[in-house]
Amino acid sequence: MTSVLIVDDEQIEREGLAAILRKGFPDLAIEQARNGRVALQMVEEGFRPDLVLMDIKMPGMDGLETIERISAIEPDIRFIMVTAYDAFDYARTAIKLGVKDYLLKPSKADEIIATVGRVLRQIEEERREREASRQQITALKKVLPVVETDIVTQLLYDHVHDVHLDELVDLLGVSTASEMFAIVVMMPAGEEQKYAEVKARIRKTGVGLVGALSGGQIPVIVFRDPVRSYRSQATTLARELLALAASGGGAGLFVGIGGVCGSLDDIRQSYHEAQIAAMDPTLPVKYRFYEDTPALGAVGGRPDREWEKRFIEQIRTGDWERVQADVMSFIRRCEQEGVDLLLAQQRALELLWLVSRMLQELGVEVQAPVFPFQAQDYRRLQAEANILLGRLRQAYAEHQARHEPDAVHQIKKYIIEHSHEDISLEAIGRMIGLSPFYISKLFKEQFGINYIDFLTECRIEKAKKLMADPELSMKAIALEVGYRDPNYFSKVFKKMCNISPTEYRKALLGTRGREACDA
């Protein structure tokens, strides 16, 4: 119920105003105060009127001072100035204090009803806007985890359109201007239920974005703390996560930490570095920095990080011929340079571990590769490495054969039909039994566009069709196609179409109008 407080030192004025308001607005709750101090005390004690009719000239605390002090306590209260003085200085000061209108003494009843009614309508509109904003914030909080995990997945596998990075920044309050790095939290079998705890802990710190759990791995993008060193920040976070697992009786977590990069465009490299750092979870210290990890494929001399990048990219794209060639080439170089056979076997196994980790991330069920025995010579090492790599390749091929023929079309059809909903890679993955990373990879390979961009295209095309109906508001159209924030919808539309939705609609309806006239 809307409430009004009448403040006037003359009782007859208060009663007169109250009588007029009761007649004009029967549902209005009306209270009275005989001076400014009483009105202020009522507000201080918890009374929150929607509107105050304030006499300006009162003994003691005058109306302007009362308005100023009440506004300091409750800024949303609205005021109408009531005065017998038609003075510019009073009006100017009152406007600065946020007074919505004024009434002169004496005023006719219809003037009072019209003035109060106008302000009450403003109050009601503001109330509806606040409620809509509250509902929007609630809805955004619900969709936030969906946005977060999908964006992280896309960043780690494909470039995300700038407009979606804007969404991430807007929703999460994240500044992409700072440096960042990736970590990978390795979850042992049976401990997957701790994903929610890990996610909650990282979100509580406010320093990172958490991706989907896939293949026992949780990817996290961590934003640099400017007042701490990179190693100090990363070490503290890793220890917190490990302590979280230990406190719940869990064991076996391992945290790999990638190097620092300057933007989200480069975060995939840091993520692959984190995967390399997490290759061997049997280490006594359960976290490791990439910079402390021997380079993959390094045989004496300086580490070849470029070879390492190329090898990772070949695994990611499924270029098995080159992956196999690189593993064999590495073993031959070890032999040529006289590397101890046991060390060469261990380093070759690291390469195979990385392949298996990346396959697990894609949802391919594989056992961690292990050499059945210590190689007696390099020829045998090459043969056994070939066998292990062949098993990994076969597991990947069988996974593709089971899922690819229908999966990509199911995914596309589902997105088209449900584009207006809060769909996510995780939800789609649960529906068809695939990991979010594999869906992202598969979709990009099959259609040459990533999942989020395709979803956006579906929504924008649907919005264009709805704009042909002049009865639909732009806000209603935004909600209909899946955008809870009309401002964000406008931003996406303009970036995708190089024209604002309002301008597009004017052109659309204008063209149709001219066609109708020509007909």
C-alpha positions as CSV (number, residue, x, y, z in Angstrom):
1,M,0.0,0.0,0.0
2,T,1.2,3.5,-0.8
3,S,1.6,5.8,2.2
4,V,1.7,9.6,2.5
5,L,2.9,11.8,5.4
6,I,1.4,15.3,5.8
7,V,3.7,17.6,7.7
8,D,2.3,21.0,8.7
9,D,2.3,23.0,11.9
10,E,-1.4,24.0,11.4
11,Q,-3.8,21.1,12.3
12,I,-6.6,22.5,10.1
13,E,-4.3,22.4,7.1
14,R,-3.3,18.9,7.8
15,E,-6.9,17.7,8.2
16,G,-8.0,19.5,5.1
17,L,-5.3,17.9,3.0
18,A,-6.0,14.5,4.5
19,A,-9.7,14.8,3.7
20,I,-9.1,15.8,0.1
21,L,-6.6,12.9,-0.4
22,R,-8.9,10.3,1.2
23,K,-11.6,11.3,-1.2
24,G,-9.3,11.3,-4.3
25,F,-7.3,8.2,-3.3
26,P,-9.3,5.9,-1.1
27,D,-6.6,3.3,-0.8
28,L,-4.0,5.7,0.3
29,A,-2.5,5.3,3.9
30,I,-2.2,8.8,5.4
31,E,-0.2,9.8,8.5
32,Q,0.3,13.3,9.9
33,A,3.2,15.1,11.7
34,R,2.7,18.5,13.4
35,N,6.2,19.8,12.6
36,G,9.6,18.8,11.0
37,R,11.1,17.3,14.1
38,V,8.2,14.9,14.6
39,A,8.4,13.9,10.9
40,L,12.1,13.3,11.2
41,Q,11.6,11.2,14.4
42,M,8.9,9.1,12.7
43,V,11.4,8.3,9.8
44,E,14.2,7.6,12.3
45,E,12.0,5.2,14.1
46,G,11.3,3.2,10.9
47,F,8.2,4.8,9.3
48,R,8.9,4.9,5.5
49,P,6.2,7.0,3.7
50,D,6.3,6.9,-0.1
51,L,5.4,10.6,-0.4
52,V,5.7,13.5,2.0
53,L,3.6,16.7,1.6
54,M,5.9,19.2,3.4
55,D,5.0,22.6,4.6
56,I,8.1,24.8,4.1
57,K,7.6,27.5,6.7
58,M,7.3,25.9,10.2
59,P,8.7,27.0,13.5
60,G,11.9,25.3,14.6
61,M,13.1,22.9,11.9
62,D,11.7,24.3,8.6
63,G,10.6,22.2,5.7
64,L,13.7,22.4,3.6
65,E,16.0,21.2,6.5
66,T,13.5,18.4,7.3
67,I,13.6,17.3,3.6
68,E,17.4,17.3,3.6
69,R,17.6,15.3,6.8
70,I,14.9,12.7,5.9
71,S,16.5,12.3,2.4
72,A,19.8,11.5,4.0
73,I,18.1,8.6,5.9
74,E,15.8,7.4,3.1
75,P,16.7,8.7,-0.4
76,D,13.7,7.0,-2.1
77,I,11.1,9.1,-0.2
78,R,9.5,11.6,-2.6
79,F,8.4,15.1,-1.5
80,I,5.8,17.8,-2.6
81,M,6.5,21.2,-1.2
82,V,3.5,23.0,0.3
83,T,3.9,26.7,0.9
84,A,2.1,30.1,0.9
85,Y,5.3,31.7,-0.4
86,D,5.6,31.6,-4.2
87,A,9.3,32.4,-3.9
88,F,12.0,31.4,-6.5
89,D,14.8,30.8,-3.9
90,Y,12.7,28.3,-2.0
91,A,11.7,26.5,-5.2
92,R,15.3,26.4,-6.4
93,T,16.6,24.9,-3.1
94,A,13.7,22.4,-3.0
95,I,14.5,21.2,-6.5
96,K,18.1,20.6,-5.5
97,L,16.8,18.4,-2.6
98,G,14.7,16.3,-5.0
99,V,11.3,17.8,-4.4
100,K,9.0,16.5,-7.2
101,D,6.4,19.3,-7.2
102,Y,4.8,22.0,-5.1
103,L,1.4,23.2,-4.0
104,L,0.6,26.8,-3.1
105,K,-1.7,27.6,-0.1
106,P,-4.5,27.8,-0.7
107,S,-5.0,25.2,-3.6
108,K,-8.2,23.9,-5.0
109,A,-9.1,20.3,-4.3
110,D,-8.8,19.3,-8.0
111,E,-5.3,20.9,-8.2
112,I,-4.2,18.9,-5.1
113,I,-5.6,15.7,-6.5
114,A,-3.9,16.3,-9.9
115,T,-0.5,17.2,-8.4
116,V,-0.4,14.3,-5.9
117,G,-1.8,11.9,-8.5
118,R,1.0,12.8,-10.9
119,V,3.7,12.2,-8.2
120,L,2.0,8.9,-7.1
121,R,2.1,7.7,-10.7
122,Q,5.8,8.4,-10.8
123,I,6.3,6.6,-7.5
124,E,4.4,3.6,-8.8
125,E,6.5,3.6,-12.0
126,E,9.7,3.7,-10.0
127,R,8.5,0.9,-7.9
128,R,7.8,-1.3,-10.9
129,E,11.2,-0.5,-12.3
130,R,12.9,-1.4,-9.0
131,E,11.0,-4.7,-8.9
132,A,11.8,-5.4,-12.5
133,S,15.5,-4.6,-11.8
134,R,15.4,-6.9,-8.7
135,Q,13.9,-9.7,-10.7
136,Q,16.5,-9.1,-13.4
137,I,19.3,-9.3,-10.9
138,T,17.9,-12.5,-9.5
139,A,17.6,-14.0,-13.0
140,L,21.1,-12.9,-13.8
141,K,22.5,-14.6,-10.7
142,K,20.8,-17.8,-11.7
143,V,22.2,-17.7,-15.3
144,L,25.7,-16.5,-14.1
145,P,27.1,-20.0,-13.6
146,V,25.9,-21.0,-17.1
147,V,27.6,-17.9,-18.6
148,E,30.8,-18.5,-16.6
149,T,31.4,-22.1,-17.4
150,D,30.5,-21.7,-21.1
151,I,32.8,-18.7,-21.6
152,V,35.7,-20.5,-19.9
153,T,35.2,-23.5,-22.1
154,Q,35.1,-21.4,-25.2
155,L,38.1,-19.4,-24.2
156,L,40.1,-22.5,-23.7
157,Y,39.1,-24.1,-27.0
158,D,38.1,-21.2,-29.4
159,H,38.2,-17.5,-29.5
160,V,35.2,-15.9,-28.0
161,H,33.6,-13.0,-29.7
162,D,34.3,-9.7,-28.0
163,V,30.6,-9.1,-27.2
164,H,30.6,-12.2,-25.0
165,L,33.6,-11.0,-23.1
166,D,31.7,-7.8,-22.5
167,E,28.9,-9.9,-21.1
168,L,31.3,-11.7,-18.8
169,V,32.7,-8.4,-17.6
170,D,29.3,-6.8,-17.1
171,L,27.8,-9.8,-15.2
172,L,30.8,-10.7,-13.0
173,G,32.4,-7.3,-12.5
174,V,35.6,-8.7,-13.8
175,S,38.3,-6.4,-15.2
176,T,40.1,-7.9,-18.1
177,A,42.7,-5.2,-18.0
178,S,44.7,-7.0,-15.4
179,E,47.1,-9.9,-16.0
180,M,45.8,-13.5,-15.5
181,F,46.9,-17.1,-15.5
182,A,45.2,-20.5,-15.7
183,I,45.2,-23.3,-13.2
184,V,44.0,-26.9,-13.6
185,V,42.6,-28.8,-10.6
186,M,43.0,-32.5,-11.1
187,M,40.2,-34.5,-9.4
188,P,40.9,-38.2,-8.7
189,A,38.3,-40.7,-9.5
190,G,35.5,-40.8,-6.8
191,E,36.2,-37.2,-5.8
192,E,34.1,-35.4,-8.5
193,Q,31.5,-34.4,-5.9
194,K,34.1,-31.9,-4.6
195,Y,33.7,-29.8,-7.8
196,A,30.9,-27.7,-6.2
197,E,33.1,-27.0,-3.2
198,V,36.1,-26.1,-5.3
199,K,33.9,-23.8,-7.4
200,A,32.4,-22.2,-4.3
201,R,35.8,-21.5,-2.8
202,I,37.2,-19.9,-5.9
203,R,34.0,-17.8,-6.4
204,K,34.2,-16.7,-2.8
205,T,37.7,-15.3,-3.3
206,G,36.4,-13.3,-6.3
207,V,39.7,-13.9,-8.2
208,G,38.7,-16.4,-10.9
209,L,36.3,-17.9,-13.4
210,V,35.6,-21.6,-13.1
211,G,35.0,-23.8,-16.0
212,A,33.1,-27.1,-16.3
213,L,34.4,-30.3,-14.7
214,S,35.4,-32.7,-17.5
215,G,37.6,-35.8,-17.4
216,G,38.4,-35.1,-13.7
217,Q,39.8,-31.7,-14.5
218,I,38.6,-28.3,-13.4
219,P,40.0,-25.3,-15.4
220,V,40.2,-22.0,-13.7
221,I,41.1,-18.5,-15.0
222,V,42.7,-16.5,-12.2
223,F,43.0,-12.7,-12.3
224,R,46.2,-11.3,-10.9
225,D,46.2,-9.6,-7.5
226,P,48.2,-6.4,-8.1
227,V,49.5,-6.2,-4.6
228,R,51.0,-9.8,-4.5
229,S,53.5,-11.6,-6.6
230,Y,52.3,-14.2,-9.1
231,R,53.8,-17.1,-7.3
232,S,52.5,-16.0,-3.9
233,Q,49.0,-15.6,-5.1
234,A,49.0,-18.9,-7.0
235,T,50.6,-20.8,-4.1
236,T,48.1,-19.5,-1.6
237,L,45.1,-20.4,-3.9
238,A,46.6,-23.9,-4.6
239,R,47.1,-24.6,-0.9
240,E,43.5,-23.4,-0.1
241,L,42.1,-25.8,-2.6
242,L,44.2,-28.7,-1.3
243,A,43.2,-27.9,2.3
244,L,39.6,-27.9,1.2
245,A,40.0,-31.4,-0.2
246,A,41.9,-32.6,2.9
247,S,39.3,-31.1,5.3
248,G,36.6,-33.2,3.7
249,G,38.5,-36.4,3.8
250,G,39.4,-36.1,0.1
251,A,42.9,-36.8,-1.1
252,G,44.7,-36.9,-4.4
253,L,43.9,-33.4,-5.8
254,F,46.7,-31.9,-7.8
255,V,47.0,-28.3,-9.0
256,G,48.8,-27.3,-12.2
257,I,49.6,-23.6,-12.6
258,G,50.2,-22.0,-16.0
259,G,52.2,-18.9,-16.7
260,V,51.0,-15.3,-16.6
261,C,49.4,-13.8,-19.7
262,G,48.2,-10.3,-20.6
263,S,44.7,-10.9,-21.9
264,L,41.9,-13.4,-22.2
265,D,42.9,-13.9,-25.9
266,D,46.1,-15.6,-24.7
267,I,44.6,-17.6,-21.8
268,R,44.5,-20.8,-23.7
269,Q,48.3,-21.0,-23.7
270,S,48.4,-20.6,-20.0
271,Y,45.8,-23.3,-19.7
272,H,47.9,-25.8,-21.7
273,E,50.9,-24.9,-19.5
274,A,48.8,-25.7,-16.4
275,Q,47.9,-29.1,-18.0
276,I,51.6,-29.8,-18.5
277,A,52.4,-28.8,-14.9
278,A,49.7,-31.2,-13.7
279,M,51.0,-34.2,-15.7
280,D,52.4,-36.1,-12.8
281,P,50.0,-36.0,-9.8
282,T,52.3,-38.4,-7.9
283,L,54.7,-35.6,-6.9
284,P,55.0,-35.2,-3.1
285,V,54.1,-31.5,-3.4
286,K,50.6,-31.4,-4.8
287,Y,50.9,-28.3,-6.9
288,R,53.5,-27.3,-9.6
289,F,54.2,-24.3,-11.7
290,Y,54.7,-24.7,-15.4
291,E,57.9,-22.7,-15.2
292,D,59.3,-25.4,-12.8
293,T,58.4,-28.1,-15.3
294,P,60.9,-29.5,-17.8
295,A,59.8,-28.7,-21.3
296,L,58.1,-31.4,-23.3
297,G,60.3,-32.9,-25.9
298,A,63.5,-31.2,-24.6
299,V,66.6,-33.3,-25.1
300,G,69.6,-31.6,-23.6
301,G,70.4,-27.9,-24.3
302,R,67.7,-25.2,-24.1
303,P,64.0,-26.2,-23.7
304,D,62.1,-26.0,-26.9
305,R,58.8,-24.4,-25.9
306,E,57.8,-23.9,-29.5
307,W,57.9,-27.7,-30.1
308,E,55.8,-28.1,-26.9
309,K,53.1,-25.6,-28.2
310,R,53.0,-27.4,-31.6
311,F,52.6,-30.8,-29.9
312,I,49.8,-29.6,-27.7
313,E,48.0,-28.0,-30.7
314,Q,48.3,-31.3,-32.6
315,I,46.7,-33.2,-29.8
316,R,43.9,-30.6,-29.5
317,T,43.1,-30.8,-33.2
318,G,43.4,-34.6,-33.4
319,D,46.3,-34.7,-35.8
320,W,47.4,-38.2,-34.8
321,E,49.9,-38.7,-37.6
322,R,52.0,-35.7,-36.4
323,V,51.5,-36.6,-32.7
324,Q,52.9,-40.0,-33.4
325,A,55.7,-38.6,-35.6
326,D,56.7,-36.2,-32.8
327,V,56.8,-38.9,-30.1
328,M,58.9,-41.2,-32.3
329,S,61.2,-38.2,-33.2
330,F,61.7,-37.4,-29.5
331,I,62.7,-41.0,-28.7
332,R,65.2,-41.0,-31.6
333,R,66.7,-37.8,-30.5
334,C,67.1,-39.2,-27.0
335,E,69.0,-42.1,-28.4
336,Q,71.2,-40.0,-30.7
337,E,72.2,-37.7,-27.8
338,G,72.9,-40.6,-25.4
339,V,70.1,-39.9,-22.9
340,D,69.8,-42.5,-20.2
341,L,67.2,-45.0,-21.3
342,L,65.2,-44.9,-18.1
343,L,65.0,-41.1,-18.2
344,A,64.0,-41.2,-21.9
345,Q,61.2,-43.7,-21.0
346,Q,60.0,-41.3,-18.3
347,R,60.0,-38.3,-20.6
348,A,58.2,-40.2,-23.4
349,L,55.6,-41.3,-20.8
350,E,55.0,-37.6,-20.0
351,L,54.1,-37.0,-23.6
352,L,51.6,-39.9,-23.6
353,W,50.2,-38.7,-20.2
354,L,49.5,-35.3,-21.8
355,V,47.7,-37.0,-24.7
356,S,45.5,-39.0,-22.3
357,R,44.7,-36.0,-20.1
358,M,43.5,-34.0,-23.1
359,L,41.4,-37.0,-24.3
360,Q,39.9,-37.4,-20.8
361,E,39.0,-33.7,-20.9
362,L,37.1,-34.3,-24.2
363,G,35.2,-37.1,-22.4
364,V,37.1,-40.0,-24.0
365,E,37.4,-42.8,-21.5
366,V,41.0,-43.9,-21.4
367,Q,43.3,-45.4,-18.9
368,A,46.5,-43.4,-18.0
369,P,49.2,-44.9,-20.2
370,V,51.9,-47.0,-18.4
371,F,54.8,-48.9,-19.8
372,P,54.4,-52.5,-18.8
373,F,58.1,-52.9,-18.0
374,Q,61.4,-51.0,-18.1
375,A,62.6,-50.8,-21.7
376,Q,65.8,-52.8,-22.4
377,D,66.7,-50.8,-25.5
378,Y,65.5,-47.8,-27.6
379,R,64.0,-50.0,-30.2
380,R,61.7,-51.6,-27.6
381,L,60.9,-48.2,-26.2
382,Q,59.7,-47.0,-29.6
383,A,57.6,-50.1,-30.1
384,E,55.9,-49.8,-26.7
385,A,55.3,-46.1,-27.1
386,N,53.7,-46.9,-30.4
387,I,51.4,-49.4,-28.8
388,L,50.3,-47.1,-26.0
389,L,49.7,-44.2,-28.5
390,G,47.8,-46.6,-30.7
391,R,45.5,-47.5,-27.9
392,L,44.8,-43.8,-27.2
393,R,44.1,-43.2,-30.8
394,Q,41.8,-46.1,-31.0
395,A,39.8,-44.9,-27.9
396,Y,39.4,-41.5,-29.6
397,A,38.3,-43.1,-32.9
398,E,35.7,-45.3,-31.1
399,H,34.5,-42.2,-29.2
400,Q,34.0,-40.4,-32.4
401,A,32.3,-43.3,-34.1
402,R,29.8,-43.6,-31.2
403,H,28.9,-39.9,-31.0
404,E,29.7,-37.8,-34.0
405,P,27.2,-39.1,-36.7
406,D,24.1,-37.8,-34.9
407,A,25.5,-35.7,-32.0
408,V,26.4,-32.5,-34.0
409,H,23.0,-32.4,-35.6
410,Q,21.3,-33.0,-32.3
411,I,23.3,-30.2,-30.8
412,K,22.4,-27.8,-33.6
413,K,18.7,-28.7,-33.5
414,Y,18.6,-28.3,-29.8
415,I,20.2,-24.8,-29.9
416,I,17.8,-23.6,-32.6
417,E,14.8,-24.9,-30.7
418,H,15.9,-23.7,-27.2
419,S,17.9,-20.6,-28.1
420,H,15.5,-18.4,-25.9
421,E,16.4,-20.5,-22.8
422,D,19.4,-20.5,-20.5
423,I,21.0,-23.4,-22.3
424,S,24.6,-24.3,-21.7
425,L,27.3,-26.6,-23.0
426,E,27.0,-28.6,-19.7
427,A,23.2,-29.0,-20.1
428,I,23.7,-30.1,-23.7
429,G,26.5,-32.4,-22.7
430,R,24.3,-34.1,-20.1
431,M,21.5,-34.5,-22.7
432,I,23.7,-36.3,-25.2
433,G,26.4,-37.8,-23.0
434,L,29.3,-35.6,-24.2
435,S,31.8,-33.3,-22.4
436,P,31.4,-29.6,-22.8
437,F,34.9,-29.4,-24.3
438,Y,34.2,-32.1,-26.9
439,I,30.9,-30.3,-27.9
440,S,32.8,-27.1,-28.3
441,K,35.5,-28.8,-30.4
442,L,33.0,-30.8,-32.5
443,F,30.8,-27.9,-33.2
444,K,33.6,-25.7,-34.4
445,E,35.0,-28.4,-36.6
446,Q,31.7,-29.3,-38.2
447,F,30.2,-25.8,-38.7
448,G,33.2,-23.5,-38.6
449,I,31.7,-21.4,-35.8
450,N,31.8,-21.7,-32.1
451,Y,28.8,-22.6,-30.0
452,I,28.2,-19.2,-28.4
453,D,28.3,-17.3,-31.7
454,F,25.8,-19.8,-33.2
455,L,23.5,-19.3,-30.3
456,T,23.8,-15.6,-30.7
457,E,23.0,-15.8,-34.4
458,C,19.9,-17.8,-33.6
459,R,18.7,-15.3,-31.0
460,I,19.3,-12.3,-33.3
461,E,17.5,-13.8,-36.3
462,K,14.5,-14.6,-34.1
463,A,14.6,-11.0,-32.8
464,K,14.6,-9.6,-36.3
465,K,11.4,-11.6,-37.0
466,L,9.7,-10.4,-33.8
467,M,10.5,-6.8,-34.7
468,A,8.1,-6.9,-37.5
469,D,5.3,-6.8,-34.9
470,P,5.0,-3.1,-33.9
471,E,3.0,-4.1,-30.8
472,L,6.0,-5.8,-29.1
473,S,8.3,-3.6,-27.1
474,M,12.0,-4.0,-27.5
475,K,12.2,-5.2,-23.9
476,A,9.7,-7.9,-24.6
477,I,11.6,-9.0,-27.7
478,A,14.8,-9.2,-25.7
479,L,13.2,-11.4,-23.1
480,E,11.5,-13.5,-25.8
481,V,14.8,-14.4,-27.5
482,G,16.7,-15.1,-24.3
483,Y,18.3,-11.8,-23.1
484,R,17.3,-10.7,-19.6
485,D,19.0,-7.3,-20.0
486,P,17.6,-5.2,-22.8
487,N,20.7,-3.0,-22.8
488,Y,22.9,-6.0,-23.3
489,F,20.6,-7.2,-26.1
490,S,21.0,-3.9,-27.8
491,K,24.8,-4.1,-27.5
492,V,24.9,-7.6,-29.0
493,F,22.5,-6.7,-31.8
494,K,24.5,-3.7,-32.8
495,K,27.8,-5.6,-32.8
496,M,26.3,-8.5,-34.8
497,C,24.3,-6.3,-37.3
498,N,26.2,-3.0,-37.3
499,I,23.0,-1.2,-36.5
500,S,21.0,-0.7,-33.3
501,P,17.8,-2.7,-32.9
502,T,15.8,0.5,-32.8
503,E,17.2,1.7,-36.1
504,Y,16.8,-1.8,-37.7
505,R,13.1,-1.8,-36.6
506,K,12.5,1.6,-38.0
507,A,13.9,0.6,-41.3
508,L,12.0,-2.6,-41.3
509,L,8.6,-1.1,-40.5
510,G,9.3,1.9,-42.7
511,T,10.0,-0.4,-45.7
512,R,6.9,-2.4,-45.2
513,G,4.9,0.7,-44.8
514,R,6.1,2.0,-48.2
515,E,5.5,-1.3,-49.8
516,A,1.9,-1.2,-48.5
517,C,1.4,2.3,-49.9
518,D,2.8,1.2,-53.3
519,A,0.4,-1.7,-53.4
